[in-house]
């Protein structure tokens, strides 16, 4: 366990260090910050690194195992009612627990926090059921993606939906699949596919996250049609002027109880669901039970440290950097700087590490975690750069989202099914807590600096981050397919030459 923890901490350090260096370079060059502000950021970084390491270790030893057991257990039962009830309960509970969603709800100026969270949770619950039934009845993923995205864009382009709801709706689809949701959903798919055990099980292992990302978009758009133009005010956080380092410590210590309570309420429903399934559907050995308990403990501590570090140390700095650059004569630096931060920040997402490991395990190394991570980084870099350009130019989100998703859906006809499933899962995974707590505040600060509309211009960056991996991962799959065909052609030509030389023909 100690060896695994050391490896996880090392991974999180490598992931967070590039973003930390970028912020520190900016603090001594373009956007000066006081020593107390820099110390606050560095302390937040330290908590972030420890939090990611503990969380990923905990997820590996608790949520992934329980997700696989639950997925396999309800599939073995062959009881449709049990599958329906289980998927709805799991989907709703894990979404309400998702910290990313709470961060978005607190910042989104469209409806009250609770209303938005419940709407999103119901959307995930319904679409987790749809995703599970898709695997159960062996329905092709690309077919469902095309159908549901046609419905999404028909709603988004209709006059019934207030414009302020569209960016938040697409952002909701991105933040929903975060550090708590992804391990559970991915392992549910693995458990179900293991029971199936046929040739298509590798492809069916993925795709649950992809469909679960659609549910929140639809429910928030429907919420917009029902609510009309009603909105609530949203404040813009800023860095406090701390007189000394002791006040910075007090700020962090004062925040711990809040996030401790938040994580307790977030994890309790999931622990209760796991305990209920353990008693009713499957059994664990004493050793497995102990590992799961220890895993949940690591997950709990990791999330508390992560949320405290990100919200106190990262979010205010993101707003400060975005606003200061937007108000300067160098505002166009937001585009390349945003792309650079986006390239590195995706590797700091806890759920990305879970997805990369799952992909390597399920595909038996045919798709490496390194190549997947590179494709994700390139996609997120492009998306953040475009999002910054959109804020500076005041361009509507719909002009980027519709062509992007249309191209992604067209590519599903030319790419191996497993790459399509992984690509659409990656979109949700890439837009995790680092996006919601650093990139979104960075965009909000930039929007405030240029005097843009917060709801229309700043929101939508999470949606952009969730969209571009759909293109880059599928391009990776297309490259793999073309490379395989090229190797086949070269092999046949070599065989012809060999036959000619030997005089067979």
DOGUGU-58413 format. One record per residue (C-alpha): x negated, y negated, z; residue in one letter; residue number from 0. Coordinates in nm, 4 decimals. Example, Ala and Ser with C-alpha at 12.3 -4.5 7.8 and 13.67 -1.06 7.14 Angstrom:
// residues 2
PT       c1       c2       c3 aa   i
PT  -1.2300   0.4500   0.7800  A   0
PT  -1.3670   0.1060   0.7140  S   1
END
This chain:
// residues 505
PT       c1       c2       c3 aa   i
PT   0.0000   0.0000   0.0000  X   0
PT  -0.2822  -0.2399   0.0914  X   1
PT  -0.4573  -0.1659  -0.2387  X   2
PT  -0.1357  -0.2333  -0.4324  X   3
PT  -0.0802  -0.5602  -0.2455  X   4
PT  -0.4338  -0.6758  -0.3280  X   5
PT  -0.3699  -0.5998  -0.6975  X   6
PT  -0.0371  -0.7882  -0.6944  X   7
PT  -0.1883  -1.0941  -0.5256  X   8
PT  -0.4699  -1.0904  -0.7823  X   9
PT  -0.2135  -1.0780  -1.0661  X  10
PT  -0.0115  -1.3688  -0.9247  X  11
PT  -0.3286  -1.5748  -0.8709  X  12
PT  -0.4274  -1.5266  -1.2351  X  13
PT  -0.0746  -1.6241  -1.3426  X  14
PT  -0.0371  -1.9413  -1.1345  X  15
PT  -0.3941  -2.0755  -1.1572  X  16
PT  -0.3691  -2.2246  -1.5134  X  17
PT  -0.0584  -2.4298  -1.4276  X  18
PT  -0.2242  -2.5473  -1.1039  X  19
PT  -0.5331  -2.6637  -1.2923  X  20
PT  -0.3201  -2.8551  -1.5472  X  21
PT  -0.1366  -3.0410  -1.2697  X  22
PT  -0.4625  -3.1197  -1.0857  X  23
PT  -0.6247  -3.2545  -1.4043  X  24
PT  -0.3217  -3.4775  -1.4620  X  25
PT  -0.3341  -3.5982  -1.1002  X  26
PT  -0.6844  -3.7418  -1.1499  X  27
PT  -0.6315  -3.8717  -1.5032  X  28
PT  -0.2947  -3.9710  -1.6492  X  29
PT  -0.0629  -3.9419  -1.3467  X  30
PT  -0.2473  -4.0349  -1.0238  X  31
PT  -0.1167  -3.8791  -0.7004  X  32
PT  -0.2132  -3.9446  -0.3392  X  33
PT  -0.4219  -3.6950  -0.1442  X  34
PT  -0.1138  -3.5947   0.0579  X  35
PT   0.0859  -3.5254  -0.2591  X  36
PT  -0.1951  -3.3106  -0.4012  X  37
PT  -0.2224  -3.1233  -0.0708  X  38
PT   0.1546  -3.0622  -0.0766  X  39
PT   0.1263  -2.9186  -0.4263  X  40
PT  -0.1697  -2.6949  -0.3344  X  41
PT   0.0041  -2.5641  -0.0234  X  42
PT   0.3096  -2.4883  -0.2353  X  43
PT   0.0834  -2.3085  -0.4824  X  44
PT  -0.0651  -2.0899  -0.2074  X  45
PT   0.2828  -1.9919  -0.0868  X  46
PT   0.3867  -1.9283  -0.4470  X  47
PT   0.0947  -1.6914  -0.5097  X  48
PT   0.1576  -1.4970  -0.1888  X  49
PT   0.5315  -1.4916  -0.2568  X  50
PT   0.4993  -1.3504  -0.6093  X  51
PT   0.2546  -1.0844  -0.4905  X  52
PT   0.4755  -0.9676  -0.2035  X  53
PT   0.7935  -0.9860  -0.4102  X  54
PT   0.6617  -0.7774  -0.7014  X  55
PT   0.5233  -0.5156  -0.4613  X  56
PT   0.8589  -0.5036  -0.2828  X  57
PT   1.0532  -0.4770  -0.6091  X  58
PT   0.8343  -0.1878  -0.7215  X  59
PT   0.9022   0.0113  -0.4043  X  60
PT   1.2679  -0.0737  -0.3367  X  61
PT   1.4938  -0.2309  -0.5971  X  62
PT   1.3575  -0.0410  -0.8977  X  63
PT   1.3934   0.2967  -0.7226  X  64
PT   1.7444   0.2154  -0.5973  X  65
PT   1.8523   0.0803  -0.9348  X  66
PT   1.7426   0.3999  -1.1112  X  67
PT   1.9188   0.6169  -0.8519  X  68
PT   2.2421   0.4177  -0.8766  X  69
PT   2.2338   0.4169  -1.2582  X  70
PT   2.1764   0.7930  -1.2704  X  71
PT   2.4297   0.8618  -0.9939  X  72
PT   2.7300   0.6821  -1.1411  X  73
PT   2.6491   0.8269  -1.4856  X  74
PT   2.6387   1.1829  -1.3508  X  75
PT   2.9782   1.1340  -1.1896  X  76
PT   3.1415   1.0809  -1.5322  X  77
PT   3.4165   0.8872  -1.3540  X  78
PT   3.5096   0.5820  -1.5574  X  79
PT   3.6786   0.4073  -1.2634  X  80
PT   3.3648   0.4474  -1.0494  X  81
PT   3.1504   0.3019  -1.3312  X  82
PT   3.3856   0.0033  -1.3738  X  83
PT   3.4067  -0.0795  -1.0018  X  84
PT   3.0328  -0.0225  -0.9430  X  85
PT   2.9196  -0.2444  -1.2306  X  86
PT   3.1533  -0.5279  -1.1327  X  87
PT   3.0462  -0.5201  -0.7661  X  88
PT   2.6736  -0.4914  -0.8426  X  89
PT   2.6852  -0.7618  -1.1112  X  90
PT   2.8721  -1.0129  -0.8947  X  91
PT   2.6721  -0.9515  -0.5761  X  92
PT   2.3244  -0.9635  -0.7297  X  93
PT   2.4151  -1.2808  -0.9198  X  94
PT   2.5414  -1.4622  -0.6107  X  95
PT   2.2094  -1.3619  -0.4505  X  96
PT   2.0006  -1.4989  -0.7385  X  97
PT   1.7930  -1.7988  -0.6159  X  98
PT   1.7496  -1.9415  -0.9690  X  99
PT   2.1243  -1.9866  -1.0033  X 100
PT   2.1437  -2.1774  -0.6752  X 101
PT   1.8664  -2.4112  -0.7924  X 102
PT   2.0521  -2.4805  -1.1180  X 103
PT   2.3885  -2.5259  -0.9425  X 104
PT   2.2404  -2.7856  -0.7061  X 105
PT   2.1069  -2.9896  -0.9990  X 106
PT   2.3853  -2.9472  -1.2582  X 107
PT   2.6147  -3.2536  -1.2619  X 108
PT   2.9284  -3.0848  -1.4001  X 109
PT   3.1239  -2.9068  -1.1220  X 110
PT   3.0848  -2.8171  -0.7551  X 111
PT   2.8082  -2.5673  -0.6750  X 112
PT   3.0354  -2.2881  -0.5489  X 113
PT   3.2637  -2.3064  -0.8516  X 114
PT   2.9696  -2.2754  -1.0907  X 115
PT   2.8084  -1.9876  -0.8955  X 116
PT   3.1314  -1.7850  -0.8789  X 117
PT   3.2052  -1.8416  -1.2493  X 118
PT   2.8573  -1.7229  -1.3465  X 119
PT   2.8738  -1.4220  -1.1100  X 120
PT   3.2027  -1.3042  -1.2627  X 121
PT   3.0508  -1.3373  -1.6110  X 122
PT   2.7529  -1.1201  -1.5151  X 123
PT   2.9762  -0.8600  -1.3487  X 124
PT   3.1986  -0.8231  -1.6547  X 125
PT   2.9080  -0.8072  -1.8988  X 126
PT   2.7090  -0.5633  -1.6843  X 127
PT   3.0115  -0.3357  -1.7187  X 128
PT   3.0164  -0.3919  -2.0966  X 129
PT   2.6400  -0.3225  -2.1139  X 130
PT   2.6773  -0.0021  -1.9132  X 131
PT   2.9679   0.1220  -2.1243  X 132
PT   2.7645   0.0447  -2.4380  X 133
PT   2.4974   0.2921  -2.3291  X 134
PT   2.7539   0.5401  -2.2000  X 135
PT   2.9425   0.5460  -2.5323  X 136
PT   2.6273   0.4912  -2.7465  X 137
PT   2.7377   0.1657  -2.9119  X 138
PT   2.4677  -0.0158  -3.1109  X 139
PT   2.3332  -0.3178  -2.9205  X 140
PT   2.2871  -0.5455  -3.2231  X 141
PT   2.6551  -0.5040  -3.3134  X 142
PT   2.7705  -0.6279  -2.9723  X 143
PT   2.5177  -0.9139  -2.9711  X 144
PT   2.6449  -1.0409  -3.3064  X 145
PT   3.0115  -1.0188  -3.1996  X 146
PT   2.9665  -1.1921  -2.8646  X 147
PT   2.7362  -1.4676  -2.9944  X 148
PT   2.9877  -1.5475  -3.2675  X 149
PT   3.2450  -1.5956  -2.9893  X 150
PT   2.9964  -1.8062  -2.7869  X 151
PT   2.9193  -2.0438  -3.0732  X 152
PT   3.2817  -2.0657  -3.1833  X 153
PT   3.3630  -2.1872  -2.8308  X 154
PT   3.0584  -2.4158  -2.8043  X 155
PT   3.1395  -2.5878  -3.1345  X 156
PT   3.5089  -2.6285  -3.0570  X 157
PT   3.6468  -2.9649  -2.9371  X 158
PT   3.7867  -2.7943  -2.6250  X 159
PT   3.4469  -2.7862  -2.4515  X 160
PT   3.3075  -3.1121  -2.3017  X 161
PT   2.9545  -3.1786  -2.4329  X 162
PT   2.8079  -3.1875  -2.0795  X 163
PT   2.9040  -2.8220  -2.0241  X 164
PT   2.7213  -2.6819  -2.3282  X 165
PT   2.3577  -2.7234  -2.2082  X 166
PT   2.4472  -2.6070  -1.8553  X 167
PT   2.6335  -2.3043  -1.9953  X 168
PT   2.3308  -2.1893  -2.1966  X 169
PT   2.1005  -2.2674  -1.9017  X 170
PT   2.3247  -2.0500  -1.6805  X 171
PT   2.2658  -1.7568  -1.9126  X 172
PT   1.8916  -1.8011  -1.8664  X 173
PT   1.8630  -1.8527  -1.4899  X 174
PT   2.1049  -1.5724  -1.4039  X 175
PT   1.8501  -1.3052  -1.4907  X 176
PT   1.5826  -1.3806  -1.2328  X 177
PT   1.3634  -1.2057  -0.9739  X 178
PT   1.6494  -1.0251  -0.7968  X 179
PT   1.8710  -0.9446  -1.0954  X 180
PT   1.6128  -0.8194  -1.3458  X 181
PT   1.4565  -0.5340  -1.1451  X 182
PT   1.8007  -0.4016  -1.0562  X 183
PT   1.9515  -0.4301  -1.4041  X 184
PT   1.6488  -0.2857  -1.5855  X 185
PT   1.6293   0.0117  -1.3516  X 186
PT   2.0034   0.0738  -1.3833  X 187
PT   1.9459   0.1139  -1.7561  X 188
PT   1.6489   0.3457  -1.7002  X 189
PT   1.8528   0.5647  -1.4644  X 190
PT   2.1398   0.5900  -1.7103  X 191
PT   1.9124   0.6579  -2.0087  X 192
PT   1.7286   0.9340  -1.8177  X 193
PT   2.0562   1.1200  -1.7693  X 194
PT   2.1384   1.0793  -2.1387  X 195
PT   1.7905   1.1978  -2.2409  X 196
PT   1.8509   1.1789  -2.6176  X 197
PT   1.6412   1.0144  -2.8878  X 198
PT   1.8079   0.6765  -2.8536  X 199
PT   1.7500   0.6586  -2.4757  X 200
PT   1.4289   0.4512  -2.5172  X 201
PT   1.6214   0.1773  -2.6961  X 202
PT   1.9166   0.2008  -2.4574  X 203
PT   1.6930   0.1523  -2.1529  X 204
PT   1.6812  -0.2160  -2.2471  X 205
PT   1.9612  -0.4487  -2.3530  X 206
PT   2.1471  -0.4737  -2.0217  X 207
PT   1.9774  -0.8052  -1.9368  X 208
PT   2.0531  -0.9295  -2.2891  X 209
PT   2.4262  -0.8715  -2.2538  X 210
PT   2.4361  -0.9950  -1.8934  X 211
PT   2.2890  -1.3262  -2.0171  X 212
PT   2.5909  -1.3766  -2.2454  X 213
PT   2.8522  -1.3480  -1.9692  X 214
PT   2.7585  -1.6690  -1.7832  X 215
PT   2.7517  -1.8697  -2.1076  X 216
PT   3.1077  -1.7655  -2.1886  X 217
PT   3.2455  -1.8172  -1.8375  X 218
PT   3.0898  -2.1643  -1.7991  X 219
PT   3.2203  -2.2674  -2.1426  X 220
PT   3.5673  -2.1446  -2.0400  X 221
PT   3.5235  -2.3342  -1.7114  X 222
PT   3.4524  -2.6446  -1.9193  X 223
PT   3.7697  -2.5976  -2.1218  X 224
PT   3.9709  -2.5666  -1.7991  X 225
PT   3.7934  -2.8446  -1.6046  X 226
PT   3.7793  -3.1011  -1.8824  X 227
PT   3.5410  -3.3911  -1.8281  X 228
PT   3.5441  -3.3653  -1.4485  X 229
PT   3.1917  -3.3907  -1.3072  X 230
PT   3.0066  -3.4428  -0.9794  X 231
PT   2.7045  -3.6590  -0.9158  X 232
PT   2.3555  -3.5107  -0.8996  X 233
PT   2.0629  -3.6739  -0.7246  X 234
PT   1.7085  -3.6751  -0.8575  X 235
PT   1.4580  -3.5574  -0.6007  X 236
PT   1.1299  -3.7421  -0.5644  X 237
PT   0.7998  -3.7042  -0.3819  X 238
PT   0.8118  -3.8587  -0.0365  X 239
PT   0.5384  -4.0956   0.0708  X 240
PT   0.3723  -3.8863   0.3401  X 241
PT   0.1439  -4.0861   0.5757  X 242
PT  -0.0811  -3.7880   0.6534  X 243
PT  -0.1308  -3.4141   0.6062  X 244
PT   0.0538  -3.3286   0.9292  X 245
PT   0.3769  -3.4629   0.7814  X 246
PT   0.3289  -3.2363   0.4808  X 247
PT   0.3006  -2.9353   0.7144  X 248
PT   0.6162  -3.0459   0.8931  X 249
PT   0.8008  -3.0665   0.5609  X 250
PT   0.7135  -2.7040   0.4813  X 251
PT   0.7837  -2.5804   0.8349  X 252
PT   1.1189  -2.7578   0.8321  X 253
PT   1.2105  -2.5907   0.5026  X 254
PT   1.1329  -2.2336   0.6135  X 255
PT   1.4516  -2.1850   0.8222  X 256
PT   1.6685  -2.3044   0.5321  X 257
PT   1.5174  -2.0618   0.2799  X 258
PT   1.5014  -1.7853   0.5403  X 259
PT   1.8765  -1.8155   0.5858  X 260
PT   1.9333  -1.8400   0.2104  X 261
PT   1.7361  -1.5217   0.1373  X 262
PT   1.9092  -1.3324   0.4215  X 263
PT   2.2507  -1.4109   0.2734  X 264
PT   2.1153  -1.3348  -0.0745  X 265
PT   1.9737  -0.9910   0.0062  X 266
PT   2.2324  -0.8660   0.2581  X 267
PT   2.4984  -0.7827  -0.0066  X 268
PT   2.2401  -0.5959  -0.2160  X 269
PT   2.1157  -0.3990   0.0867  X 270
PT   2.4770  -0.3158   0.1745  X 271
PT   2.5501  -0.1951  -0.1800  X 272
PT   2.2344   0.0197  -0.1834  X 273
PT   2.3198   0.1690   0.1562  X 274
PT   2.6743   0.2487   0.0431  X 275
PT   2.5573   0.4189  -0.2770  X 276
PT   2.2953   0.6144  -0.0804  X 277
PT   2.5664   0.7536   0.1478  X 278
PT   2.8263   0.8237  -0.1226  X 279
PT   2.6484   0.9067  -0.4510  X 280
PT   2.2875   1.0164  -0.3931  X 281
PT   2.0450   1.1102  -0.1181  X 282
PT   1.6895   0.9951  -0.0439  X 283
PT   1.4188   1.1748   0.1476  X 284
PT   1.2953   1.0227   0.4743  X 285
PT   0.9778   0.9112   0.2967  X 286
PT   1.1759   0.7454   0.0139  X 287
PT   1.4075   0.5757   0.2650  X 288
PT   1.1086   0.4364   0.4564  X 289
PT   0.9506   0.3109   0.1323  X 290
PT   1.2753   0.1381   0.0313  X 291
PT   1.3057  -0.0330   0.3727  X 292
PT   0.9439  -0.1522   0.3570  X 293
PT   0.9998  -0.2626  -0.0044  X 294
PT   1.3020  -0.4737   0.0892  X 295
PT   1.0996  -0.6276   0.3742  X 296
PT   0.8237  -0.7287   0.1301  X 297
PT   1.0881  -0.8594  -0.1125  X 298
PT   1.2454  -1.0671   0.1660  X 299
PT   0.9166  -1.2221   0.2840  X 300
PT   0.8011  -1.2787  -0.0749  X 301
PT   1.1191  -1.4624  -0.1741  X 302
PT   1.1102  -1.6865   0.1345  X 303
PT   0.7496  -1.7851   0.0630  X 304
PT   0.8200  -1.8237  -0.3096  X 305
PT   1.1276  -2.0459  -0.2693  X 306
PT   0.9632  -2.2632  -0.0038  X 307
PT   0.6481  -2.3131  -0.2094  X 308
PT   0.8307  -2.3821  -0.5335  X 309
PT   1.1032  -2.6111  -0.3976  X 310
PT   0.8837  -2.8164  -0.1628  X 311
PT   0.5542  -2.8128  -0.3527  X 312
PT   0.6466  -2.7687  -0.7201  X 313
PT   0.9853  -2.9277  -0.7896  X 314
PT   0.9038  -3.2830  -0.6711  X 315
PT   0.5708  -3.2747  -0.8573  X 316
PT   0.7491  -3.1667  -1.1760  X 317
PT   0.9895  -3.4618  -1.1555  X 318
PT   0.7056  -3.7028  -1.0751  X 319
PT   0.4893  -3.5881  -1.3671  X 320
PT   0.7760  -3.5950  -1.6187  X 321
PT   0.8986  -3.9384  -1.5152  X 322
PT   0.5542  -4.0992  -1.4946  X 323
PT   0.4550  -3.9775  -1.8424  X 324
PT   0.7907  -4.0763  -1.9955  X 325
PT   0.7626  -4.4287  -1.8556  X 326
PT   0.4065  -4.4734  -1.9865  X 327
PT   0.2788  -4.5605  -2.3348  X 328
PT   0.1699  -4.1971  -2.3701  X 329
PT   0.5209  -4.0495  -2.3581  X 330
PT   0.4642  -3.8419  -2.6740  X 331
PT   0.2040  -3.6436  -2.4776  X 332
PT   0.5071  -3.4769  -2.3163  X 333
PT   0.5411  -3.2549  -2.6258  X 334
PT   0.1924  -3.0929  -2.6331  X 335
PT   0.1683  -3.1012  -2.2527  X 336
PT   0.5077  -2.9303  -2.2208  X 337
PT   0.3965  -2.6640  -2.4690  X 338
PT   0.0740  -2.6061  -2.2750  X 339
PT   0.2562  -2.5733  -1.9417  X 340
PT   0.5162  -2.3458  -2.1026  X 341
PT   0.2458  -2.1155  -2.2412  X 342
PT   0.1030  -2.0502  -1.8957  X 343
PT   0.4101  -2.0833  -1.6741  X 344
PT   0.5912  -1.7789  -1.8147  X 345
PT   0.3208  -1.5497  -1.6768  X 346
PT   0.4012  -1.6790  -1.3272  X 347
PT   0.7609  -1.5532  -1.3488  X 348
PT   0.8032  -1.2569  -1.1088  X 349
PT   1.0542  -1.0803  -1.3348  X 350
PT   0.8146  -1.0939  -1.6333  X 351
PT   0.5734  -0.8629  -1.4487  X 352
PT   0.8602  -0.6198  -1.3835  X 353
PT   0.9661  -0.6237  -1.7505  X 354
PT   0.6111  -0.5729  -1.8834  X 355
PT   0.5608  -0.2720  -1.6578  X 356
PT   0.8998  -0.1255  -1.7508  X 357
PT   0.8274  -0.1680  -2.1232  X 358
PT   0.4882   0.0030  -2.0937  X 359
PT   0.6340   0.2909  -1.8927  X 360
PT   0.9386   0.3532  -2.1096  X 361
PT   0.7562   0.3238  -2.4436  X 362
PT   0.4603   0.5252  -2.3053  X 363
PT   0.2166   0.2466  -2.3919  X 364
PT   0.3318   0.2054  -2.7541  X 365
PT   0.4253  -0.1536  -2.6648  X 366
PT   0.1563  -0.2923  -2.4352  X 367
PT   0.2325  -0.5359  -2.1573  X 368
PT  -0.0475  -0.7601  -2.2885  X 369
PT   0.1036  -0.7991  -2.6377  X 370
PT   0.4487  -0.8544  -2.4887  X 371
PT   0.3109  -1.1199  -2.2528  X 372
PT   0.1340  -1.3003  -2.5389  X 373
PT   0.4512  -1.3055  -2.7493  X 374
PT   0.6467  -1.4419  -2.4520  X 375
PT   0.3870  -1.7129  -2.3841  X 376
PT   0.3870  -1.8299  -2.7477  X 377
PT   0.7673  -1.8367  -2.7516  X 378
PT   0.7998  -2.0322  -2.4285  X 379
PT   0.5263  -2.2787  -2.5351  X 380
PT   0.7200  -2.3551  -2.8536  X 381
PT   1.0489  -2.3881  -2.6664  X 382
PT   0.9206  -2.6312  -2.4019  X 383
PT   0.7466  -2.8432  -2.6660  X 384
PT   1.0700  -2.8614  -2.8675  X 385
PT   1.2698  -2.9376  -2.5505  X 386
PT   1.0422  -3.2352  -2.4740  X 387
PT   1.0803  -3.3579  -2.8325  X 388
PT   1.4576  -3.3252  -2.7975  X 389
PT   1.4563  -3.5393  -2.4815  X 390
PT   1.2393  -3.8106  -2.6377  X 391
PT   1.4431  -3.8244  -2.9584  X 392
PT   1.7857  -3.7709  -2.7951  X 393
PT   1.8756  -3.4773  -3.0234  X 394
PT   2.1737  -3.2595  -2.9294  X 395
PT   2.0881  -2.9078  -2.8044  X 396
PT   2.3292  -2.7425  -3.0454  X 397
PT   2.1069  -2.8333  -3.3460  X 398
PT   1.8347  -2.6049  -3.2063  X 399
PT   2.0361  -2.3315  -3.0367  X 400
PT   2.2639  -2.2387  -3.3279  X 401
PT   1.9874  -2.1950  -3.5937  X 402
PT   1.7620  -2.0190  -3.3403  X 403
PT   2.0190  -1.7598  -3.2389  X 404
PT   2.1384  -1.7185  -3.5977  X 405
PT   1.7834  -1.6369  -3.7097  X 406
PT   1.7410  -1.4003  -3.4128  X 407
PT   2.0611  -1.2130  -3.4974  X 408
PT   1.9663  -1.1832  -3.8652  X 409
PT   1.6317  -1.0314  -3.7613  X 410
PT   1.8121  -0.7490  -3.5774  X 411
PT   1.8813  -0.5911  -3.9200  X 412
PT   1.5080  -0.5658  -4.0004  X 413
PT   1.3475  -0.4853  -3.6628  X 414
PT   1.3307  -0.1503  -3.4741  X 415
PT   1.6152  -0.1306  -3.2231  X 416
PT   1.3879  -0.1072  -2.9194  X 417
PT   1.2223  -0.4404  -3.0112  X 418
PT   1.5621  -0.6072  -3.0466  X 419
PT   1.6683  -0.4823  -2.7035  X 420
PT   1.3390  -0.5890  -2.5415  X 421
PT   1.3492  -0.9283  -2.7189  X 422
PT   1.6971  -1.0180  -2.5939  X 423
PT   1.6057  -0.8932  -2.2450  X 424
PT   1.2865  -1.1031  -2.2551  X 425
PT   1.4860  -1.4185  -2.3224  X 426
PT   1.6631  -1.3867  -1.9896  X 427
PT   1.3524  -1.2740  -1.8033  X 428
PT   1.1294  -1.5587  -1.9277  X 429
PT   1.3668  -1.8229  -1.7925  X 430
PT   1.3205  -1.7430  -1.4233  X 431
PT   1.2491  -1.9402  -1.1045  X 432
PT   0.9401  -2.1182  -1.2386  X 433
PT   1.1512  -2.2546  -1.5241  X 434
PT   1.4359  -2.3627  -1.2983  X 435
PT   1.2137  -2.5179  -1.0315  X 436
PT   0.9319  -2.6754  -1.2338  X 437
PT   1.0198  -2.7078  -1.6039  X 438
PT   1.3778  -2.8250  -1.5429  X 439
PT   1.2673  -3.0931  -1.2911  X 440
PT   0.9880  -3.1879  -1.5352  X 441
PT   1.2548  -3.2344  -1.8053  X 442
PT   1.4825  -3.4258  -1.5659  X 443
PT   1.1980  -3.6601  -1.4757  X 444
PT   1.1189  -3.7168  -1.8440  X 445
PT   1.4866  -3.7786  -1.9185  X 446
PT   1.5104  -4.0343  -1.6357  X 447
PT   1.1926  -4.2009  -1.7651  X 448
PT   1.3325  -4.2553  -2.1153  X 449
PT   1.6808  -4.3454  -1.9870  X 450
PT   1.8538  -4.0451  -2.1450  X 451
PT   2.1762  -3.8683  -2.0522  X 452
PT   2.0838  -3.6190  -1.7774  X 453
PT   2.3562  -3.3606  -1.8435  X 454
PT   2.3162  -3.3640  -2.2220  X 455
PT   1.9399  -3.4132  -2.2650  X 456
PT   1.7554  -3.2730  -1.9604  X 457
PT   1.9647  -2.9600  -1.9262  X 458
PT   1.9144  -2.7107  -2.2051  X 459
PT   1.5417  -2.6554  -2.1470  X 460
PT   1.6171  -2.3228  -1.9766  X 461
PT   1.8298  -2.2281  -2.2774  X 462
PT   1.5410  -2.3096  -2.5114  X 463
PT   1.3021  -2.0995  -2.3003  X 464
PT   1.5511  -1.8106  -2.3147  X 465
PT   1.5944  -1.8375  -2.6927  X 466
PT   1.2439  -1.8454  -2.8443  X 467
PT   1.1281  -1.5047  -2.7073  X 468
PT   1.4112  -1.3517  -2.9114  X 469
PT   1.2259  -1.4657  -3.2226  X 470
PT   0.8652  -1.3996  -3.1171  X 471
PT   0.9273  -1.0496  -2.9737  X 472
PT   1.1239  -0.9470  -3.2824  X 473
PT   0.8460  -1.0847  -3.5023  X 474
PT   0.6142  -0.8595  -3.3001  X 475
PT   0.8421  -0.5665  -3.3845  X 476
PT   0.8562  -0.6634  -3.7517  X 477
PT   0.4754  -0.6811  -3.7615  X 478
PT   0.4553  -0.3356  -3.6025  X 479
PT   0.6964  -0.1920  -3.8598  X 480
PT   0.5103  -0.3470  -4.1560  X 481
PT   0.1774  -0.2301  -4.0134  X 482
PT   0.3118   0.1248  -3.9812  X 483
PT   0.4330   0.1189  -4.3415  X 484
PT   0.0964  -0.0154  -4.4606  X 485
PT  -0.0862   0.2635  -4.2776  X 486
PT   0.1436   0.5183  -4.4400  X 487
PT   0.0770   0.3782  -4.7888  X 488
PT  -0.3006   0.3729  -4.7270  X 489
PT  -0.2838   0.7322  -4.6061  X 490
PT  -0.0961   0.8448  -4.9192  X 491
PT  -0.3450   0.6650  -5.1483  X 492
PT  -0.6365   0.8327  -4.9698  X 493
PT  -0.4647   1.1695  -5.0137  X 494
PT  -0.4188   1.1057  -5.3884  X 495
PT  -0.7887   1.0208  -5.4254  X 496
PT  -0.8854   1.3356  -5.2389  X 497
PT  -0.6642   1.5486  -5.4633  X 498
PT  -0.8088   1.3851  -5.7778  X 499
PT  -1.1680   1.4486  -5.6654  X 500
PT  -1.0992   1.8118  -5.5769  X 501
PT  -0.9398   1.8694  -5.9171  X 502
PT  -0.6108   1.9946  -5.7796  X 503
PT  -0.4217   1.7860  -6.0370  X 504
END
